Amino acid sequence: MRIAAFFLLFLGLFSCGTPANRPVDAFIWDQLRAHEDPDRVEPVGTCDADEFLAAMERFPWHEQAREARRIKKNSPTLSVTDLKTDRSLFISAAVDDNDRLGYFVGYVYPAEAGMRAPRRVSIYEVERMDAIREMVVVFFRRDEVALKRLLGEHPKYMEARDHAGWEKYLKTKQKFI
């Protein structure tokens, strides 16, 4: 009995300092405007597919992309995170020298076991918002195969490891447990 009590006390002491990564069946979203500090972005709240799609429609993509180019700051971005699967989808916008609007869609997902970084990021160039809407719907369905197929129809901009965002993500997730 003493051994079991000691083990439970030991486990409790060492698990208090680190955020747990328990599945939460919720989607949260946030937005980053051109002038904002990306390290200070907080979730707007929980959402479903229709609410996120409505936020995408309301977001001033062209205006924010122009401002970002003018002040040489962040690309305007909307992102949604599935707290159950630890995956995120983000949409960023930019304008070129001719004021043509283009989008980047990023998919953040857990890395394979044994990788140094806990997550990977794949970013694609997407020209049309209707293609992005379809990706969002599939993301909310949690259909990773279909999402990767849709993303694969577009040119890959880059792929990277996400080292820095994991701890911040876990702290944010704790607010919704």
C-alpha positions in Angstrom: 0.0 0.0 0.0 2.8 2.4 0.9 4.5 1.7 -2.5 1.3 2.5 -4.4 0.8 5.7 -2.4 4.4 6.7 -3.0 4.1 6.0 -6.7 0.9 8.1 -7.0 2.6 11.0 -5.1 5.7 10.7 -7.3 3.6 10.7 -10.4 1.5 13.7 -9.3 4.6 15.8 -8.4 6.3 15.3 -11.7 3.2 15.7 -13.9 2.1 19.0 -12.5 4.7 21.2 -14.2 4.1 20.1 -17.8 0.9 20.6 -19.7 -0.9 17.4 -20.6 -1.8 16.7 -24.2 -5.2 15.2 -23.7 -7.5 15.0 -26.7 -10.2 17.7 -26.6 -13.0 17.4 -29.2 -13.0 21.0 -30.2 -11.8 23.3 -33.0 -10.4 26.7 -32.1 -9.5 29.5 -34.4 -7.4 32.7 -34.4 -6.5 35.6 -36.7 -3.4 37.6 -37.3 -3.6 41.0 -38.9 -0.7 42.7 -40.7 0.2 45.0 -37.8 -0.1 42.4 -34.9 2.6 40.5 -33.1 2.3 36.8 -33.9 3.6 35.9 -30.4 0.6 37.6 -28.8 -2.2 36.1 -30.9 -4.8 34.4 -28.8 -7.6 32.1 -29.9 -10.8 33.9 -30.8 -12.7 30.9 -29.5 -14.2 27.6 -30.6 -15.9 27.1 -33.9 -17.4 24.7 -36.4 -16.9 24.6 -40.1 -19.7 27.1 -40.9 -18.4 29.7 -38.4 -14.8 29.4 -39.7 -16.0 29.7 -43.3 -18.0 32.8 -42.4 -14.9 34.3 -40.7 -12.9 33.7 -43.9 -15.6 35.5 -45.9 -15.6 38.5 -43.6 -11.8 38.8 -43.3 -10.4 41.7 -45.4 -7.7 39.6 -47.2 -6.8 42.1 -49.9 -6.7 45.1 -47.6 -4.6 43.3 -45.0 -2.2 41.8 -47.6 -1.6 45.3 -49.0 -1.0 46.7 -45.5 1.5 43.8 -44.7 3.4 44.6 -47.9 3.4 48.3 -47.2 4.6 48.0 -43.6 6.7 44.9 -44.3 5.2 42.9 -41.5 3.3 39.6 -41.1 1.1 38.1 -43.7 -2.6 38.3 -42.6 -3.5 34.8 -41.4 -6.6 32.9 -40.2 -5.9 29.5 -38.6 -8.0 26.7 -37.2 -6.7 24.0 -34.9 -8.3 20.6 -34.1 -7.5 20.0 -30.4 -8.5 16.3 -30.8 -5.9 15.5 -33.5 -3.3 18.3 -32.8 -3.5 19.4 -36.4 -3.9 23.0 -37.7 -4.8 24.5 -41.0 -3.8 28.2 -41.8 -4.5 30.5 -44.6 -2.2 33.5 -45.3 -2.5 36.1 -48.0 0.0 38.2 -49.9 -0.1 40.6 -52.9 2.5 40.8 -55.7 3.9 43.9 -57.4 0.8 44.0 -59.6 -1.5 43.9 -56.5 -2.7 40.4 -57.4 -3.9 38.5 -54.3 -2.5 35.0 -53.6 -2.8 32.6 -50.8 -0.7 30.2 -48.8 -2.3 27.3 -47.1 -0.3 25.6 -44.3 -1.0 22.3 -42.7 0.6 21.6 -39.3 0.6 18.0 -38.2 2.3 15.7 -35.7 5.7 14.5 -36.8 6.5 10.8 -37.0 7.8 9.1 -33.8 11.5 9.7 -33.3 11.6 13.1 -35.0 13.3 16.0 -33.0 10.5 18.4 -33.7 7.0 17.5 -32.4 5.3 18.8 -35.5 5.8 19.4 -39.3 4.5 22.2 -41.4 3.7 21.9 -45.1 2.8 25.1 -47.0 1.2 25.3 -50.4 0.5 28.1 -52.9 -3.3 28.3 -53.7 -4.7 30.8 -56.1 -8.5 30.4 -55.5 -10.5 30.8 -52.4 -13.0 28.2 -53.5 -10.2 25.6 -53.3 -9.4 26.7 -49.8 -13.0 26.5 -48.7 -13.0 22.8 -49.8 -9.9 22.2 -47.8 -11.4 23.7 -44.7 -14.5 21.6 -45.0 -12.4 18.4 -45.3 -10.2 19.5 -42.4 -13.3 19.9 -40.2 -14.4 16.4 -41.2 -11.0 15.2 -40.0 -10.4 13.5 -43.3 -6.6 13.7 -43.6 -6.3 11.6 -46.7 -8.7 13.9 -48.6 -7.0 17.0 -47.3 -3.5 15.8 -48.3 -4.9 15.0 -51.8 -6.4 18.5 -52.1 -3.2 20.2 -50.9 -1.2 18.0 -53.3 -3.0 19.5 -56.2 -1.2 22.8 -55.6 2.5 23.8 -55.7 4.3 23.2 -52.5 5.9 26.4 -51.2 7.9 24.8 -48.4 8.1 22.1 -45.7 9.6 22.6 -42.3 9.7 21.4 -38.7 7.9 23.2 -36.0 10.2 23.4 -33.0 9.0 26.6 -31.3 5.2 26.3 -31.4 4.6 23.1 -29.5 4.8 24.5 -25.9 2.7 27.5 -26.7 0.2 25.1 -28.4 0.0 22.9 -25.3 -0.6 26.0 -23.0 -3.4 27.2 -25.3 -5.0 23.8 -25.4 -5.1 23.7 -21.6 -7.5 26.6 -21.7 -10.1 24.4 -23.5 -9.7 21.2 -21.3 
